[in-house]
Amino acid sequence: MFRGSYTTRIDEKGRLKLPSDFKRIVEEQYGAKFYLTSEDGKAAQIWPMSEWEKKEAQLALIPDMDPLKKKLMVRLNAYGREVEMDGQGRILIHPRLREKANLSDDVMVLGQYKYLEVVNLEAHEKSLEMDWTDEERSKLAGYGV
């Protein structure tokens, strides 16, 4: 399970060096194969392959003719690539996704329980400045959070 967040860099070749705490979890629990994708082009999602396969099984339950599934699948596949972590703990983020999500130099890697999310550091800092709405707080309270 991935928890917390870390600032790191993407090098000039587009490689993300996984923060050591996340790298340890990957090595202990998942292995080096991942599915790299995005639902919206604003952030990269790095799914350990075993977790991605569970997500694919959930997606397979949605009828193929559902327009929402089609919309999601177009995005997941447009930004999607199978990738492998190298011996130094780096993962290549392909140019299309790097450019769309503005992922260069300093980035934030966020643990999202089953996967890692990589976001532009400046955009992430701005998002933290936004206040919660009453509706959002109420919805979370409904979940017992």
Backbone as CSV, one residue per row, in Angstrom:
resi,resn,N_x,N_y,N_z,CA_x,CA_y,CA_z,C_x,C_y,C_z
1,MET,0.844,-1.168,0.000,0.000,0.000,0.000,0.894,1.238,0.000
2,PHE,0.571,2.174,-0.887,1.356,3.398,-1.012,0.700,4.527,-0.217
3,ARG,1.476,5.124,0.690,0.974,6.222,1.527,1.978,7.373,1.492
4,GLY,1.461,8.585,1.669,2.330,9.744,1.789,2.676,10.352,0.443
5,SER,3.595,11.318,0.497,4.021,11.997,-0.729,5.472,12.411,-0.604
6,TYR,6.118,12.497,-1.756,7.532,12.852,-1.808,7.783,13.711,-3.040
7,THR,8.665,14.684,-2.885,9.121,15.474,-4.017,10.319,14.775,-4.625
8,THR,10.340,14.711,-5.943,11.470,14.123,-6.649,11.597,14.821,-7.995
9,ARG,12.469,14.313,-8.841,12.712,14.944,-10.141,12.529,13.938,-11.267
10,ILE,12.202,14.504,-12.408,12.222,13.739,-13.649,13.435,14.242,-14.423
11,ASP,14.298,13.332,-14.829,15.533,13.752,-15.501,15.271,14.144,-16.952
12,GLU,16.317,14.593,-17.633,16.195,15.080,-19.011,15.755,14.001,-19.995
13,LYS,15.886,12.738,-19.635,15.439,11.634,-20.496,14.013,11.199,-20.176
14,GLY,13.375,11.857,-19.194,11.993,11.537,-18.845,11.845,10.431,-17.824
15,ARG,12.911,10.137,-17.099,12.867,9.072,-16.105,12.576,9.640,-14.721
16,LEU,11.617,9.022,-14.059,11.249,9.368,-12.690,11.975,8.420,-11.753
17,LYS,12.725,8.966,-10.815,13.353,8.121,-9.801,12.367,7.972,-8.657
18,LEU,11.939,6.739,-8.406,10.986,6.505,-7.326,11.604,6.862,-5.985
19,PRO,10.879,7.581,-5.149,11.365,7.823,-3.791,11.638,6.492,-3.094
20,SER,12.651,6.462,-2.237,13.121,5.199,-1.652,12.033,4.439,-0.904
21,ASP,11.147,5.132,-0.188,10.083,4.422,0.533,9.142,3.701,-0.431
22,PHE,8.808,4.346,-1.540,7.938,3.708,-2.539,8.691,2.596,-3.263
23,LYS,9.967,2.817,-3.540,10.777,1.790,-4.218,10.839,0.522,-3.376
24,ARG,10.989,0.694,-2.068,11.040,-0.469,-1.168,9.742,-1.269,-1.238
25,ILE,8.604,-0.577,-1.228,7.305,-1.253,-1.302,7.184,-2.002,-2.628
26,VAL,7.592,-1.354,-3.699,7.538,-1.981,-5.018,8.367,-3.260,-5.022
27,GLU,9.582,-3.175,-4.535,10.468,-4.341,-4.540,9.952,-5.468,-3.649
28,GLU,9.373,-5.114,-2.505,8.892,-6.128,-1.564,7.572,-6.764,-1.996
29,GLN,6.699,-5.987,-2.647,5.345,-6.465,-2.882,4.959,-6.666,-4.350
30,TYR,5.609,-5.957,-5.267,5.053,-5.931,-6.619,5.979,-6.373,-7.750
31,GLY,7.229,-6.129,-7.686,8.103,-6.381,-8.824,8.212,-5.143,-9.697
32,ALA,8.909,-5.250,-10.803,9.322,-4.083,-11.581,8.388,-3.690,-12.724
33,LYS,7.299,-4.428,-12.959,6.423,-4.124,-14.105,5.225,-3.282,-13.677
34,PHE,4.925,-2.281,-14.513,3.861,-1.330,-14.212,3.030,-1.024,-15.448
35,TYR,1.839,-0.486,-15.202,1.066,0.144,-16.264,1.025,1.622,-15.933
36,LEU,1.536,2.435,-16.831,1.583,3.883,-16.683,0.453,4.467,-17.512
37,THR,-0.385,5.305,-16.921,-1.519,5.855,-17.651,-1.993,7.149,-16.997
38,SER,-3.099,7.680,-17.508,-3.748,8.846,-16.932,-5.208,8.828,-17.336
39,GLU,-6.065,9.280,-16.442,-7.492,9.381,-16.760,-7.834,10.712,-17.411
40,ASP,-6.962,11.709,-17.215,-7.294,13.052,-17.699,-6.116,13.824,-18.292
41,GLY,-4.934,13.259,-18.300,-3.768,13.954,-18.820,-3.179,14.971,-17.859
42,LYS,-3.725,15.090,-16.664,-3.229,16.061,-15.695,-2.213,15.457,-14.730
43,ALA,-2.190,14.147,-14.635,-1.284,13.444,-13.730,-1.005,12.066,-14.309
44,ALA,0.164,11.548,-13.997,0.504,10.184,-14.398,0.152,9.239,-13.265
45,GLN,-0.446,8.123,-13.609,-0.722,7.073,-12.637,0.212,5.904,-12.935
46,ILE,0.924,5.453,-11.921,1.833,4.316,-12.060,1.252,3.170,-11.249
47,TRP,0.689,2.202,-11.967,0.036,1.055,-11.333,0.961,-0.160,-11.369
48,PRO,1.267,-0.769,-10.222,1.925,-2.078,-10.280,1.052,-3.002,-11.130
49,MET,1.660,-3.809,-11.960,0.896,-4.606,-12.920,-0.168,-5.463,-12.242
50,SER,0.122,-6.026,-11.071,-0.880,-6.868,-10.402,-2.098,-6.047,-9.986
51,GLU,-1.895,-4.806,-9.574,-3.023,-3.937,-9.212,-3.766,-3.475,-10.458
52,TRP,-3.032,-3.211,-11.534,-3.674,-2.796,-12.784,-4.572,-3.916,-13.314
53,GLU,-4.126,-5.143,-13.213,-4.933,-6.265,-13.691,-6.243,-6.375,-12.908
54,LYS,-6.220,-6.054,-11.627,-7.462,-6.020,-10.839,-8.377,-4.904,-11.339
55,LYS,-7.797,-3.764,-11.656,-8.574,-2.638,-12.195,-9.181,-3.025,-13.543
56,GLU,-8.411,-3.700,-14.385,-8.930,-4.154,-15.676,-10.102,-5.117,-15.491
57,ALA,-10.021,-5.965,-14.489,-11.123,-6.895,-14.219,-12.385,-6.128,-13.844
58,GLN,-12.248,-5.047,-13.081,-13.401,-4.200,-12.743,-13.952,-3.522,-13.994
59,LEU,-13.061,-3.013,-14.828,-13.485,-2.348,-16.059,-14.207,-3.306,-16.995
60,ALA,-13.783,-4.565,-17.000,-14.400,-5.561,-17.869,-15.859,-5.824,-17.503
61,LEU,-16.252,-5.516,-16.276,-17.630,-5.723,-15.843,-18.588,-4.662,-16.383
62,ILE,-18.054,-3.537,-16.830,-18.885,-2.471,-17.390,-19.201,-2.843,-18.843
63,PRO,-20.459,-2.750,-19.257,-20.791,-3.106,-20.651,-19.970,-2.285,-21.653
64,ASP,-19.496,-2.954,-22.693,-18.655,-2.294,-23.696,-19.356,-1.137,-24.394
65,MET,-20.662,-1.177,-24.478,-21.395,-0.124,-25.181,-21.663,1.106,-24.298
66,ASP,-21.305,1.042,-23.041,-21.510,2.178,-22.144,-20.596,3.327,-22.593
67,PRO,-21.178,4.491,-22.921,-20.349,5.602,-23.414,-19.327,6.100,-22.392
68,LEU,-19.637,5.987,-21.126,-18.687,6.405,-20.096,-17.465,5.484,-20.078
69,LYS,-17.714,4.183,-20.259,-16.588,3.250,-20.328,-15.733,3.555,-21.542
70,LYS,-16.374,3.813,-22.664,-15.610,4.127,-23.880,-14.749,5.361,-23.676
71,LYS,-15.312,6.386,-23.071,-14.585,7.634,-22.823,-13.365,7.373,-21.933
72,LEU,-13.570,6.608,-20.868,-12.476,6.285,-19.964,-11.413,5.446,-20.656
73,MET,-11.832,4.430,-21.387,-10.877,3.545,-22.042,-10.039,4.275,-23.089
74,VAL,-10.654,5.202,-23.800,-9.892,5.992,-24.778,-8.748,6.709,-24.076
75,ARG,-9.035,7.322,-22.943,-8.003,8.058,-22.212,-6.952,7.122,-21.595
76,LEU,-7.414,6.061,-20.955,-6.467,5.133,-20.333,-5.512,4.540,-21.363
77,ASN,-6.026,4.261,-22.549,-5.173,3.694,-23.587,-4.344,4.745,-24.312
78,ALA,-4.886,5.945,-24.502,-4.130,7.006,-25.167,-2.869,7.359,-24.380
79,TYR,-2.988,7.369,-23.067,-1.844,7.704,-22.212,-1.136,6.457,-21.679
80,GLY,-1.641,5.289,-21.986,-1.156,4.072,-21.362,0.039,3.434,-22.032
81,ARG,0.912,2.889,-21.202,2.069,2.121,-21.660,2.474,1.154,-20.553
82,GLU,2.902,-0.018,-20.943,3.541,-0.909,-19.988,4.978,-0.441,-19.841
83,VAL,5.440,-0.319,-18.607,6.799,0.142,-18.341,7.430,-0.755,-17.290
84,GLU,8.743,-0.646,-17.191,9.464,-1.447,-16.215,10.445,-0.552,-15.460
85,MET,10.541,-0.753,-14.175,11.498,-0.011,-13.353,12.887,-0.561,-13.622
86,ASP,13.854,0.329,-13.830,15.214,-0.150,-14.056,15.906,-0.437,-12.725
87,GLY,17.138,-0.903,-12.783,17.880,-1.295,-11.587,18.149,-0.159,-10.621
88,GLN,18.035,1.087,-11.101,18.261,2.243,-10.241,16.954,2.822,-9.697
89,GLY,15.840,2.123,-9.933,14.555,2.573,-9.404,13.912,3.674,-10.219
90,ARG,14.214,3.720,-11.526,13.654,4.753,-12.391,12.603,4.168,-13.322
91,ILE,11.587,4.987,-13.598,10.515,4.607,-14.513,10.413,5.686,-15.578
92,LEU,10.424,5.274,-16.828,10.321,6.214,-17.941,8.867,6.635,-18.130
93,ILE,8.645,7.945,-18.098,7.321,8.495,-18.394,7.385,8.993,-19.827
94,HIS,6.566,8.429,-20.697,6.684,8.722,-22.121,6.370,10.187,-22.425
95,PRO,6.937,10.706,-23.512,6.846,12.141,-23.818,5.425,12.693,-23.901
96,ARG,4.509,11.954,-24.476,3.143,12.466,-24.620,2.530,12.812,-23.258
97,LEU,2.667,11.914,-22.306,2.101,12.148,-20.977,2.903,13.198,-20.216
98,ARG,4.219,13.164,-20.344,5.049,14.184,-19.680,4.649,15.584,-20.128
99,GLU,4.468,15.737,-21.425,4.121,17.050,-21.960,2.719,17.482,-21.527
100,LYS,1.745,16.591,-21.669,0.356,16.925,-21.341,0.199,17.291,-19.864
101,ALA,0.861,16.540,-18.981,0.727,16.755,-17.538,1.775,17.727,-16.989
102,ASN,2.617,18.263,-17.873,3.667,19.201,-17.470,4.560,18.581,-16.396
103,LEU,5.051,17.393,-16.698,5.901,16.660,-15.761,7.355,16.763,-16.204
104,SER,8.043,17.717,-15.636,9.475,17.862,-15.876,10.083,18.462,-14.615
105,ASP,11.352,18.245,-14.458,12.071,18.751,-13.286,11.416,18.246,-11.992
106,ASP,11.015,19.159,-11.100,10.470,18.758,-9.802,9.011,18.340,-9.918
107,VAL,8.694,17.178,-9.359,7.331,16.652,-9.350,7.020,16.120,-7.956
108,MET,5.743,15.900,-7.704,5.292,15.298,-6.453,4.789,13.895,-6.777
109,VAL,5.236,12.922,-6.004,4.758,11.552,-6.150,3.880,11.269,-4.935
110,LEU,2.619,10.971,-5.198,1.631,10.771,-4.149,1.232,9.303,-4.066
111,GLY,1.220,8.764,-2.865,0.708,7.415,-2.671,-0.807,7.443,-2.728
112,GLN,-1.381,6.621,-3.573,-2.840,6.534,-3.706,-3.296,5.104,-3.382
113,TYR,-2.741,4.562,-2.320,-3.017,3.210,-1.830,-2.560,2.131,-2.813
114,LYS,-3.240,1.965,-3.945,-2.921,0.883,-4.876,-1.987,1.310,-6.003
115,TYR,-1.816,2.606,-6.185,-0.964,3.110,-7.258,-0.302,4.412,-6.823
116,LEU,0.635,4.868,-7.644,1.314,6.137,-7.404,0.818,7.158,-8.419
117,GLU,0.686,8.393,-7.973,0.280,9.468,-8.862,1.412,10.486,-8.900
118,VAL,1.767,10.912,-10.122,2.843,11.879,-10.313,2.230,13.145,-10.874
119,VAL,2.450,14.262,-10.172,1.857,15.536,-10.569,2.926,16.624,-10.604
120,ASN,2.661,17.643,-11.382,3.505,18.825,-11.432,3.543,19.439,-10.033
121,LEU,4.728,19.731,-9.539,4.877,20.214,-8.160,4.162,21.545,-7.952
122,GLU,4.318,22.473,-8.871,3.683,23.789,-8.720,2.155,23.670,-8.723
123,ALA,1.618,22.874,-9.637,0.162,22.676,-9.692,-0.343,22.010,-8.418
124,HIS,0.440,21.073,-7.901,0.048,20.392,-6.663,-0.006,21.384,-5.499
125,GLU,1.005,22.227,-5.388,1.035,23.211,-4.303,-0.165,24.151,-4.394
126,LYS,-0.534,24.560,-5.596,-1.701,25.425,-5.771,-2.983,24.704,-5.368
127,SER,-3.077,23.418,-5.691,-4.289,22.674,-5.344,-4.468,22.559,-3.830
128,LEU,-3.370,22.554,-3.091,-3.457,22.467,-1.632,-3.988,23.753,-1.009
129,GLU,-3.923,24.847,-1.741,-4.412,26.134,-1.236,-5.926,26.257,-1.315
130,MET,-6.569,25.390,-2.091,-8.022,25.479,-2.251,-8.717,24.950,-1.000
131,ASP,-9.710,25.699,-0.544,-10.463,25.303,0.641,-11.490,24.225,0.306
132,TRP,-11.880,23.489,1.332,-12.949,22.501,1.204,-14.289,23.228,1.135
133,THR,-15.184,22.734,0.304,-16.537,23.274,0.299,-17.366,22.530,1.350
134,ASP,-18.467,23.127,1.753,-19.360,22.464,2.700,-19.884,21.155,2.114
135,GLU,-20.161,21.157,0.819,-20.661,19.946,0.149,-19.620,18.828,0.206
136,GLU,-18.360,19.165,-0.022,-17.295,18.161,0.032,-17.141,17.602,1.447
137,ARG,-17.143,18.473,2.417,-17.036,18.023,3.824,-18.210,17.114,4.199
138,SER,-19.399,17.475,3.756,-20.584,16.687,4.053,-20.501,15.302,3.414
139,LYS,-20.022,15.273,2.168,-19.913,13.985,1.474,-18.902,13.080,2.190
140,LEU,-17.773,13.630,2.583,-16.785,12.840,3.321,-17.361,12.360,4.653
141,ALA,-18.087,13.217,5.325,-18.708,12.824,6.590,-19.670,11.661,6.386
142,GLY,-20.350,11.644,5.245,-21.253,10.544,4.914,-20.527,9.215,4.778
143,TYR,-19.236,9.274,4.446,-18.405,8.062,4.360,-17.796,7.702,5.709
144,GLY,-18.055,8.544,6.708,-17.484,8.287,8.032,-16.058,8.783,8.176
145,VAL,-15.647,9.668,7.285,-14.274,10.195,7.326,-14.260,11.577,7.936
